[in-house]
């Protein structure tokens, strides 16, 4: 699945993306906000293994679940990642998530790419998607709001962390 926006391409990850992905998932500025908590990936070989696992899992996931790279059209740089996966503990609710390289923060890439992914997800028999964010992660909260997501509340239900929960329904986008 490739989605194209004005400035971005949302596409499957490739092992060739290991260095770019490491620049995202290898920085504490990104990993400290991730849910579930994820240790910083420390080297390109480890990142390549993570990408291989994501690639191997992708064909077996029921759409719209998956993980994708966010690539800037103008220079081909991978600036972030997107994901849709089941939230624990009951694995009924789908979460959309986004992670960007700190150099790409503030450019609108997260909301642009996530908006395209939401549009596609709602063509895949999905009625609603959630986003969760640590309360101090003002960037993620602002992105959820820019996407038109409604605040649901605060919970410790997911990942054993206190999180803000946002939701968007198919009818909110149509």
Buried (B, 14 or more C-beta within 10 A) or exposed (E): EEBEBEBBBBBBBEEEBBEBBBBBBBBEEBBEBBBEEBEBBEEEEBBBBBBEEBBEEBEEBEEBBBBBBBBBEEEEBBBBBBBBBEBBEEEEBBBBBBBBBEEBBEEBBBBBBBBBBBEBBBEEEBEBBBBBBBEEBEBBBEBBBBBBBEEEEEEEBBBEBEBBBBBBBBEBBE
